């Protein structure tokens, strides 16, 4: 729970905006934004096909039918997936 809290704080004021607080997983441009702005810039991962695979895996776990995929939860799940909890220490 502590990690989720830190990830949520890391999202900043965007989590209070209805559009920015969720991830539109059906939009390729949105998934590119998650990859570039979070995985590459925030977590410091090298760009590659495994990043897109990880995003797809997290979206699948979250539930494709789930209408609201909250950005903080998706980022939390990606952080756990890559074992990058230390970024939020």
Secondary structure, DSSP 4 states (H G I P E B T S, - for coil): -HHHHHHHHHHGGGGGSTTTTB--TT-HHHHHHIIIIIIIIIS-PPPSHHHHHHHHHHHHHH-TT-S--BHHHHHHHHHHHHT-GGGG-
